[in-house]
Amino acid sequence: MDFTPRNTVSRLCNRGMNEEALGNIETAFQLYMEAWEIAISDTDKFTAARSLGRHQDEPHECLYWNEQALQFALRIDEEIAQEYLSPLYLAIGKSYETLHNYSKAKRNYQLAAGFIPYLPNDKYGRAIRTAVEEALIRMEMRG
């Protein structure tokens, strides 16, 4: 994926993340929306939608943007996109869980588990693995 400084969408999303870190949530949101509005490629649309999905207060909005991101991720070269699918399915599962749709939550957590082998072996990858495992345990406890 083109997350280089030359890519305008990536630049806007990176600026958005910096603004978030400073506590400027509204500014970050505006940068993500600007990225979405100018995104043309599937990769850029994925990047912008994923940024928007991570920062929604309303569960329905979070689900909407994460499902948008998923649609574009599935259009990207499979080898490149695979490492992003586990956290994306995890986020979608969490949205469904928050909305009390446990069957769809469980299904998305299972899909997230299927892409765990593609996660990087770093702190982020380990955090996603743990979150998926914990989500599946929660779903098993629900029956």
LUMFIGU-276461 format. One line per field, with one value per atom (N, C-alpha, C): residue number from 1; residue in three letters; atom name; x, y, z. Coordinates in nm, 3 decimals. Last residue first. Layout:
i	NUM,... .
aa	ALA,... .
at	CA,... .
u	X,... .
v	Y,... .
w	Z,... .
This chain:
i	143,143,143,142,142,142,141,141,141,140,140,140,139,139,139,138,138,138,137,137,137,136,136,136,135,135,135,134,134,134,133,133,133,132,132,132,131,131,131,130,130,130,129,129,129,128,128,128,127,127,127,126,126,126,125,125,125,124,124,124,123,123,123,122,122,122,121,121,121,120,120,120,119,119,119,118,118,118,117,117,117,116,116,116,115,115,115,114,114,114,113,113,113,112,112,112,111,111,111,110,110,110,109,109,109,108,108,108,107,107,107,106,106,106,105,105,105,104,104,104,103,103,103,102,102,102,101,101,101,100,100,100,99,99,99,98,98,98,97,97,97,96,96,96,95,95,95,94,94,94,93,93,93,92,92,92,91,91,91,90,90,90,89,89,89,88,88,88,87,87,87,86,86,86,85,85,85,84,84,84,83,83,83,82,82,82,81,81,81,80,80,80,79,79,79,78,78,78,77,77,77,76,76,76,75,75,75,74,74,74,73,73,73,72,72,72,71,71,71,70,70,70,69,69,69,68,68,68,67,67,67,66,66,66,65,65,65,64,64,64,63,63,63,62,62,62,61,61,61,60,60,60,59,59,59,58,58,58,57,57,57,56,56,56,55,55,55,54,54,54,53,53,53,52,52,52,51,51,51,50,50,50,49,49,49,48,48,48,47,47,47,46,46,46,45,45,45,44,44,44,43,43,43,42,42,42,41,41,41,40,40,40,39,39,39,38,38,38,37,37,37,36,36,36,35,35,35,34,34,34,33,33,33,32,32,32,31,31,31,30,30,30,29,29,29,28,28,28,27,27,27,26,26,26,25,25,25,24,24,24,23,23,23,22,22,22,21,21,21,20,20,20,19,19,19,18,18,18,17,17,17,16,16,16,15,15,15,14,14,14,13,13,13,12,12,12,11,11,11,10,10,10,9,9,9,8,8,8,7,7,7,6,6,6,5,5,5,4,4,4,3,3,3,2,2,2,1,1,1 .
aa	GLY,GLY,GLY,ARG,ARG,ARG,MET,MET,MET,GLU,GLU,GLU,MET,MET,MET,ARG,ARG,ARG,ILE,ILE,ILE,LEU,LEU,LEU,ALA,ALA,ALA,GLU,GLU,GLU,GLU,GLU,GLU,VAL,VAL,VAL,ALA,ALA,ALA,THR,THR,THR,ARG,ARG,ARG,ILE,ILE,ILE,ALA,ALA,ALA,ARG,ARG,ARG,GLY,GLY,GLY,TYR,TYR,TYR,LYS,LYS,LYS,ASP,ASP,ASP,ASN,ASN,ASN,PRO,PRO,PRO,LEU,LEU,LEU,TYR,TYR,TYR,PRO,PRO,PRO,ILE,ILE,ILE,PHE,PHE,PHE,GLY,GLY,GLY,ALA,ALA,ALA,ALA,ALA,ALA,LEU,LEU,LEU,GLN,GLN,GLN,TYR,TYR,TYR,ASN,ASN,ASN,ARG,ARG,ARG,LYS,LYS,LYS,ALA,ALA,ALA,LYS,LYS,LYS,SER,SER,SER,TYR,TYR,TYR,ASN,ASN,ASN,HIS,HIS,HIS,LEU,LEU,LEU,THR,THR,THR,GLU,GLU,GLU,TYR,TYR,TYR,SER,SER,SER,LYS,LYS,LYS,GLY,GLY,GLY,ILE,ILE,ILE,ALA,ALA,ALA,LEU,LEU,LEU,TYR,TYR,TYR,LEU,LEU,LEU,PRO,PRO,PRO,SER,SER,SER,LEU,LEU,LEU,TYR,TYR,TYR,GLU,GLU,GLU,GLN,GLN,GLN,ALA,ALA,ALA,ILE,ILE,ILE,GLU,GLU,GLU,GLU,GLU,GLU,ASP,ASP,ASP,ILE,ILE,ILE,ARG,ARG,ARG,LEU,LEU,LEU,ALA,ALA,ALA,PHE,PHE,PHE,GLN,GLN,GLN,LEU,LEU,LEU,ALA,ALA,ALA,GLN,GLN,GLN,GLU,GLU,GLU,ASN,ASN,ASN,TRP,TRP,TRP,TYR,TYR,TYR,LEU,LEU,LEU,CYS,CYS,CYS,GLU,GLU,GLU,HIS,HIS,HIS,PRO,PRO,PRO,GLU,GLU,GLU,ASP,ASP,ASP,GLN,GLN,GLN,HIS,HIS,HIS,ARG,ARG,ARG,GLY,GLY,GLY,LEU,LEU,LEU,SER,SER,SER,ARG,ARG,ARG,ALA,ALA,ALA,ALA,ALA,ALA,THR,THR,THR,PHE,PHE,PHE,LYS,LYS,LYS,ASP,ASP,ASP,THR,THR,THR,ASP,ASP,ASP,SER,SER,SER,ILE,ILE,ILE,ALA,ALA,ALA,ILE,ILE,ILE,GLU,GLU,GLU,TRP,TRP,TRP,ALA,ALA,ALA,GLU,GLU,GLU,MET,MET,MET,TYR,TYR,TYR,LEU,LEU,LEU,GLN,GLN,GLN,PHE,PHE,PHE,ALA,ALA,ALA,THR,THR,THR,GLU,GLU,GLU,ILE,ILE,ILE,ASN,ASN,ASN,GLY,GLY,GLY,LEU,LEU,LEU,ALA,ALA,ALA,GLU,GLU,GLU,GLU,GLU,GLU,ASN,ASN,ASN,MET,MET,MET,GLY,GLY,GLY,ARG,ARG,ARG,ASN,ASN,ASN,CYS,CYS,CYS,LEU,LEU,LEU,ARG,ARG,ARG,SER,SER,SER,VAL,VAL,VAL,THR,THR,THR,ASN,ASN,ASN,ARG,ARG,ARG,PRO,PRO,PRO,THR,THR,THR,PHE,PHE,PHE,ASP,ASP,ASP,MET,MET,MET .
at	N,CA,C,N,CA,C,N,CA,C,N,CA,C,N,CA,C,N,CA,C,N,CA,C,N,CA,C,N,CA,C,N,CA,C,N,CA,C,N,CA,C,N,CA,C,N,CA,C,N,CA,C,N,CA,C,N,CA,C,N,CA,C,N,CA,C,N,CA,C,N,CA,C,N,CA,C,N,CA,C,N,CA,C,N,CA,C,N,CA,C,N,CA,C,N,CA,C,N,CA,C,N,CA,C,N,CA,C,N,CA,C,N,CA,C,N,CA,C,N,CA,C,N,CA,C,N,CA,C,N,CA,C,N,CA,C,N,CA,C,N,CA,C,N,CA,C,N,CA,C,N,CA,C,N,CA,C,N,CA,C,N,CA,C,N,CA,C,N,CA,C,N,CA,C,N,CA,C,N,CA,C,N,CA,C,N,CA,C,N,CA,C,N,CA,C,N,CA,C,N,CA,C,N,CA,C,N,CA,C,N,CA,C,N,CA,C,N,CA,C,N,CA,C,N,CA,C,N,CA,C,N,CA,C,N,CA,C,N,CA,C,N,CA,C,N,CA,C,N,CA,C,N,CA,C,N,CA,C,N,CA,C,N,CA,C,N,CA,C,N,CA,C,N,CA,C,N,CA,C,N,CA,C,N,CA,C,N,CA,C,N,CA,C,N,CA,C,N,CA,C,N,CA,C,N,CA,C,N,CA,C,N,CA,C,N,CA,C,N,CA,C,N,CA,C,N,CA,C,N,CA,C,N,CA,C,N,CA,C,N,CA,C,N,CA,C,N,CA,C,N,CA,C,N,CA,C,N,CA,C,N,CA,C,N,CA,C,N,CA,C,N,CA,C,N,CA,C,N,CA,C,N,CA,C,N,CA,C,N,CA,C,N,CA,C,N,CA,C,N,CA,C,N,CA,C,N,CA,C,N,CA,C,N,CA,C,N,CA,C,N,CA,C,N,CA,C,N,CA,C,N,CA,C,N,CA,C,N,CA,C,N,CA,C,N,CA,C,N,CA,C,N,CA,C,N,CA,C,N,CA,C,N,CA,C,N,CA,C,N,CA,C,N,CA,C,N,CA,C,N,CA,C,N,CA,C,N,CA,C,N,CA,C,N,CA,C,N,CA,C .
u	-2.263,-2.333,-2.351,-2.115,-2.254,-2.336,-1.868,-1.938,-2.084,-1.797,-1.822,-1.900,-1.755,-1.864,-1.898,-1.529,-1.656,-1.774,-1.349,-1.386,-1.518,-1.330,-1.386,-1.426,-1.208,-1.340,-1.406,-0.959,-1.052,-1.194,-0.852,-0.871,-0.971,-0.845,-0.927,-0.955,-0.663,-0.800,-0.893,-0.429,-0.491,-0.636,-0.385,-0.403,-0.476,-0.345,-0.459,-0.488,-0.108,-0.229,-0.354,0.071,0.037,-0.091,0.080,0.031,-0.011,0.196,0.064,0.003,0.448,0.355,0.211,0.496,0.539,0.433,0.479,0.518,0.580,0.188,0.331,0.360,-0.050,-0.016,0.135,-0.116,-0.061,-0.022,-0.240,-0.104,-0.038,-0.499,-0.394,-0.255,-0.710,-0.604,-0.493,-0.889,-0.834,-0.719,-0.976,-0.883,-0.816,-1.157,-1.035,-0.931,-1.356,-1.284,-1.153,-1.437,-1.381,-1.303,-1.536,-1.421,-1.355,-1.752,-1.642,-1.518,-1.910,-1.865,-1.745,-1.963,-1.885,-1.829,-2.120,-1.995,-1.906,-2.339,-2.251,-2.117,-2.435,-2.403,-2.311,-2.481,-2.372,-2.338,-2.556,-2.577,-2.464,-2.520,-2.587,-2.626,-2.357,-2.496,-2.579,-2.118,-2.172,-2.319,-2.089,-2.104,-2.165,-2.054,-2.171,-2.195,-1.808,-1.927,-2.054,-1.646,-1.670,-1.792,-1.645,-1.702,-1.736,-1.503,-1.642,-1.713,-1.257,-1.331,-1.478,-1.189,-1.202,-1.285,-1.165,-1.274,-1.296,-0.934,-1.057,-1.177,-0.734,-0.783,-0.914,-0.732,-0.761,-0.807,-0.660,-0.794,-0.827,-0.405,-0.501,-0.638,-0.264,-0.226,-0.323,-0.382,-0.406,-0.371,-0.314,-0.427,-0.439,-0.106,-0.084,-0.191,-0.227,-0.109,-0.085,-0.441,-0.466,-0.346,-0.476,-0.395,-0.400,-0.807,-0.663,-0.594,-1.061,-1.031,-0.882,-1.074,-1.094,-1.067,-1.055,-0.943,-0.954,-1.309,-1.193,-1.072,-1.468,-1.498,-1.377,-1.349,-1.340,-1.366,-1.427,-1.285,-1.267,-1.703,-1.651,-1.504,-1.700,-1.746,-1.704,-1.608,-1.526,-1.570,-1.822,-1.691,-1.599,-2.036,-2.045,-1.906,-1.939,-1.964,-1.967,-1.939,-1.816,-1.828,-2.212,-2.117,-1.984,-2.312,-2.357,-2.262,-2.187,-2.156,-2.198,-2.053,-2.174,-2.140,-1.796,-1.859,-1.980,-1.517,-1.659,-1.711,-1.259,-1.282,-1.426,-1.218,-1.157,-1.201,-1.337,-1.401,-1.347,-1.148,-1.280,-1.348,-0.945,-0.920,-1.051,-1.080,-1.031,-1.003,-1.121,-1.237,-1.195,-0.853,-0.937,-1.056,-0.766,-0.692,-0.781,-0.954,-0.938,-0.874,-0.899,-1.032,-1.028,-0.637,-0.664,-0.800,-0.688,-0.597,-0.623,-0.853,-0.905,-0.819,-0.812,-0.778,-0.842,-0.913,-0.955,-0.931,-0.990,-0.941,-0.999,-1.104,-1.011,-0.961,-1.270,-1.327,-1.234,-1.094,-1.199,-1.250,-0.945,-0.878,-0.980,-1.146,-1.082,-1.011,-1.191,-1.298,-1.241,-0.946,-0.987,-1.097,-0.960,-0.852,-0.887,-1.181,-1.187,-1.079,-1.076,-1.191,-1.200,-0.877,-0.841,-0.953,-1.037,-0.943,-0.902,-1.165,-1.244,-1.155,-0.949,-1.029,-1.107,-0.681,-0.762,-0.848,-0.497,-0.630,-0.723,-0.264,-0.264,-0.399,-0.341,-0.245,-0.238,-0.494,-0.558,-0.469,-0.293,-0.390,-0.462,-0.171,-0.095,-0.189,-0.380,-0.333,-0.251,-0.392,-0.506,-0.465,-0.148,-0.173,-0.289,-0.207,-0.098,-0.113,-0.410,-0.440,-0.332,-0.264,-0.378,-0.411,-0.079,-0.033,-0.145,-0.249,-0.167,-0.120,-0.346,-0.438,-0.362,-0.108,-0.184,-0.279,0.200,0.058,-0.024,0.456,0.409,0.258,0.507,0.480,0.430,0.329,0.447,0.409,0.175,0.167,0.286,0.040,0.120,0.097,0.085,0.000,0.089 .
v	-1.825,-1.946,-1.960,-1.642,-1.603,-1.723,-1.755,-1.744,-1.705,-1.717,-1.854,-1.851,-1.443,-1.497,-1.639,-1.424,-1.356,-1.415,-1.566,-1.619,-1.555,-1.388,-1.522,-1.588,-1.173,-1.157,-1.292,-1.282,-1.241,-1.225,-1.320,-1.433,-1.400,-1.052,-1.151,-1.270,-0.943,-0.890,-0.988,-1.090,-1.100,-1.053,-1.001,-1.144,-1.162,-0.727,-0.771,-0.918,-0.737,-0.677,-0.721,-0.849,-0.923,-0.868,-0.639,-0.771,-0.854,-0.437,-0.420,-0.555,-0.550,-0.515,-0.502,-0.804,-0.690,-0.659,-0.961,-1.011,-0.897,-0.872,-0.861,-0.914,-1.114,-0.998,-0.992,-1.346,-1.240,-1.116,-1.516,-1.549,-1.439,-1.392,-1.371,-1.407,-1.449,-1.367,-1.335,-1.591,-1.655,-1.578,-1.406,-1.513,-1.579,-1.263,-1.197,-1.301,-1.455,-1.412,-1.343,-1.459,-1.580,-1.547,-1.201,-1.239,-1.366,-1.228,-1.138,-1.165,-1.411,-1.443,-1.355,-1.266,-1.390,-1.425,-1.058,-1.029,-1.152,-1.195,-1.128,-1.091,-1.284,-1.382,-1.319,-1.051,-1.141,-1.244,-0.758,-0.858,-0.959,-0.543,-0.663,-0.762,-0.340,-0.329,-0.452,-0.441,-0.321,-0.303,-0.641,-0.677,-0.560,-0.489,-0.575,-0.615,-0.369,-0.287,-0.370,-0.595,-0.514,-0.425,-0.676,-0.762,-0.684,-0.461,-0.484,-0.572,-0.500,-0.376,-0.392,-0.754,-0.734,-0.610,-0.695,-0.783,-0.773,-0.532,-0.478,-0.564,-0.695,-0.583,-0.524,-0.882,-0.925,-0.807,-0.728,-0.786,-0.831,-0.643,-0.545,-0.605,-0.847,-0.808,-0.708,-0.865,-0.967,-0.923,-0.679,-0.649,-0.746,-0.798,-0.672,-0.650,-1.024,-1.037,-0.912,-0.913,-0.998,-1.007,-0.586,-0.707,-0.788,-0.475,-0.453,-0.588,-0.538,-0.512,-0.494,-0.554,-0.679,-0.662,-0.287,-0.377,-0.505,-0.195,-0.152,-0.240,-0.326,-0.339,-0.303,-0.232,-0.373,-0.392,0.036,0.002,-0.143,-0.002,0.064,0.027,-0.115,-0.197,-0.135,0.107,-0.014,-0.108,0.282,0.316,0.194,0.139,0.183,0.206,0.110,-0.008,0.031,0.380,0.301,0.179,0.432,0.504,0.430,0.264,0.246,0.314,0.366,0.232,0.209,0.691,0.611,0.474,0.794,0.773,0.681,0.702,0.735,0.707,0.629,0.747,0.795,0.422,0.412,0.523,0.511,0.407,0.397,0.691,0.739,0.638,0.510,0.620,0.674,0.356,0.293,0.399,0.544,0.484,0.421,0.597,0.703,0.646,0.341,0.417,0.521,0.276,0.192,0.272,0.481,0.475,0.388,0.411,0.539,0.539,0.161,0.172,0.301,0.228,0.142,0.151,0.578,0.436,0.358,0.825,0.770,0.620,1.068,0.933,0.882,1.304,1.308,1.169,1.233,1.305,1.308,1.119,1.037,1.103,1.345,1.231,1.145,1.492,1.546,1.435,1.322,1.344,1.400,1.349,1.217,1.232,1.621,1.572,1.437,1.617,1.694,1.651,1.462,1.413,1.486,1.638,1.507,1.454,1.844,1.871,1.739,1.706,1.763,1.792,1.639,1.535,1.589,1.711,1.790,1.697,1.582,1.602,1.683,1.511,1.640,1.671,1.283,1.270,1.398,1.399,1.318,1.308,1.511,1.599,1.525,1.277,1.371,1.464,1.173,1.098,1.187,1.373,1.348,1.274,1.337,1.463,1.447,1.086,1.101,1.230,1.159,1.067,1.072,1.327,1.379,1.291,1.138,1.259,1.318,0.959,0.915,1.034,1.132,1.071,1.024,1.196,1.300,1.242,1.047,1.019,1.118,1.101,1.156,1.143,0.956,1.099,1.164,0.641,0.727,0.873,0.419,0.504,0.599,0.229,0.349,0.442,-0.116,0.000,0.123 .
w	2.443,2.399,2.256,2.567,2.536,2.489,2.570,2.699,2.680,2.306,2.355,2.486,2.308,2.227,2.271,2.473,2.511,2.437,2.311,2.443,2.490,2.098,2.075,2.207,2.231,2.170,2.148,2.298,2.404,2.352,2.037,2.129,2.239,1.952,1.880,1.971,2.136,2.128,2.058,2.075,2.208,2.204,1.809,1.840,1.973,1.858,1.777,1.805,2.009,2.066,1.990,1.825,1.946,2.011,1.639,1.599,1.720,1.802,1.742,1.706,1.863,1.970,1.917,1.608,1.688,1.792,1.359,1.490,1.570,1.168,1.198,1.338,1.051,1.133,1.154,0.928,0.843,0.921,1.112,1.064,0.980,1.142,1.242,1.190,0.982,0.923,1.022,1.136,1.017,0.953,1.323,1.365,1.245,1.168,1.218,1.256,1.144,1.024,1.063,1.410,1.350,1.223,1.430,1.513,1.458,1.256,1.220,1.304,1.400,1.264,1.224,1.636,1.641,1.503,1.528,1.598,1.597,1.433,1.336,1.400,1.682,1.578,1.472,1.830,1.868,1.763,1.828,1.724,1.736,1.998,2.049,1.941,1.925,1.881,1.920,2.015,2.080,2.048,1.822,1.962,2.041,1.591,1.604,1.749,1.663,1.635,1.650,1.680,1.800,1.781,1.412,1.515,1.641,1.306,1.263,1.365,1.434,1.455,1.416,1.327,1.472,1.502,1.058,1.101,1.252,1.092,1.035,1.072,1.193,1.274,1.222,0.967,1.104,1.190,0.738,0.751,0.893,0.706,0.755,0.785,0.591,0.726,0.787,0.332,0.432,0.574,0.135,0.225,0.342,-0.010,0.060,0.167,-0.119,-0.034,0.049,-0.275,-0.159,-0.065,-0.377,-0.392,-0.263,-0.291,-0.302,-0.319,-0.233,-0.375,-0.400,0.037,-0.039,-0.188,0.104,0.136,0.055,0.034,-0.045,-0.018,0.225,0.082,-0.003,0.464,0.425,0.276,0.464,0.457,0.411,0.496,0.376,0.356,0.749,0.637,0.503,0.889,0.886,0.775,0.849,0.795,0.790,0.979,0.840,0.780,1.243,1.159,1.011,1.318,1.323,1.232,1.297,1.211,1.205,1.497,1.358,1.260,1.732,1.683,1.537,1.745,1.727,1.670,1.731,1.862,1.853,1.539,1.544,1.683,1.453,1.534,1.530,1.280,1.413,1.506,1.045,1.125,1.266,0.941,0.985,1.077,0.877,0.972,1.026,0.690,0.813,0.919,0.488,0.557,0.688,0.411,0.466,0.543,0.322,0.424,0.490,0.122,0.240,0.353,-0.059,0.002,0.128,-0.130,-0.063,0.006,-0.249,-0.135,-0.058,-0.461,-0.355,-0.230,-0.549,-0.558,-0.443,-0.452,-0.581,-0.586,-0.212,-0.240,-0.372,-0.137,-0.252,-0.292,0.076,-0.038,-0.160,0.259,0.197,0.070,0.333,0.268,0.195,0.457,0.338,0.261,0.673,0.575,0.445,0.805,0.755,0.649,0.871,0.784,0.725,1.043,0.918,0.820,1.252,1.176,1.041,1.346,1.292,1.204,1.441,1.332,1.265,1.648,1.538,1.417,1.819,1.755,1.635,1.937,1.843,1.757,2.091,2.147,2.059,1.979,2.048,2.112,1.852,1.962,2.044,1.649,1.755,1.877,1.495,1.561,1.673,1.403,1.486,1.562,1.251,1.368,1.461,1.053,1.140,1.266,0.928,0.999,1.095,0.821,0.918,0.997,0.644,0.755,0.862,0.468,0.544,0.664,0.368,0.437,0.524,0.240,0.354,0.436,0.041,0.137,0.261,-0.100,-0.032,0.072,-0.104,-0.119,-0.035,-0.031,-0.159,-0.174,0.197,0.212,0.083,0.158,0.147,0.163,0.156,0.273,0.276,-0.056,-0.069,0.050,0.000,0.000,0.000 .
